[in-house]
Amino acid sequence: MENKSKAWKFIGEGNDRKVYQLPSGNVIKIPIPHTNGEFVNCREDYLWKNRINYDEQFARCRLIPGTFLLVMEFVKTFSCSSDYKNLPNWCSYIDCSQVGLNKKGKLVAYDYG
């Protein structure tokens, strides 16, 4: 797995997870040990699988079976604060309005755990 991870592009790190872009274009969220990363990945997987009338609000994701690694569709984030001015009300319920556009151009949350 070490050789494969070298092809992954580091995107960023939060309190609980490190995020890499995979060669496929998707991202992988890796829990940081001794944090809530595993819980947050499980929660995002659960929310995606159990969404009701909200499928365009959450980025598609799935846990890799037998792990706490979460693979999520890539979301293009906004580049400046003016992009956030006219967002729908539901975005205010997402921590720091972490939303962007998926490859279909739909507005989705990418950090909703």
N, C-alpha and C positions, 0 to 999 in steps of 0.2 A: 504494500500500500504506500510505502514511502515514495517510490518512484512516481506513482500516480499523483500524489499530493503536490509534487513539484509543478505539475501542469495546472494546478488550481491557482486562480488569481485571488489574492487576499483583497477583500472589499472593506472589512472593518471589524471592530470589536466593541461589544457593549459590556454591560456588567456581568452578563451571564453566558454569552456565546461569542464565538468567532465565526465570521461569515466569509466564505470563499465562493468565487464563481467557478463552476465546473466547465470543462471543455464543451459540454452540451449547451451551455448558455444558462442553465438553471443555477441556483445557488444551493449551498449546503451550509446548514447552521450546526456548528459543533459546540456542545455544552462545555463550558469551562469548569474544570473540577472544583468541587466544594462551593458551588453556587446553585442557583435555581434553574440553571440551563436545561436540565433534563425535564423538569416540570414545565417550563415555558414551551419547549418543543412539543411535549405531549399535549399541552393545552391548545397550541395552534393546530395540531393535527386533529384534535377533537372538534374544535370550532369549525374547521373546514368541513369535516365529515358530517357534522350535525347542523349545518347552516339551514335556516328556514327563510326563504325569500331574500337572502343576502348574498347570493353567490357572486355578484359582481363587486362586493365589498371586501372580500378576502382573497388574497393571492392563493392560487392552488398550491397544495403541499401534501406531503406524505412522509411518515416515518419509514426509515429503512427497516424492514422486518428484523426483529431481534436486537435492535439498537435504539439509542435515543438520538440518532442523527436524523435531522429533518432536511428533506430536499424540497425546495420551493421554486416556483417559477420566478424568473428574473423580473424585477420591477424597476422601471426607469424613474428615478426620483427627480423631484423638481430642483431646478438650479438656482432659483432666487425666491425671496420672500413674496414677491408680487404674484408668483404662481399659486400661492395659497389663498389669495384674497377671495376668490369666488367658489370655494369648495362647498360641497353639500354639507348640511348639518351633521350627518353621521360621522364626518371626519373629525369633529371635535371630541368624539368619544374614543378616538384612537390616541394612544399616548404620543404626545408631541406631533399629532397629525402625520404619522409616518405612513404616508400614502404616495402613490405614483401610478404610472401607466404600465399595464402589462403589454405583451406583444400584440394583443388585439386592440390596444388603445383604450381599454377599460380602466377606470379609476378603481384601484384596489388598495387595501391596507397590506403592508408587507411585514409589519411587526405588531401583532395583535394578541400575543400571548399574555 
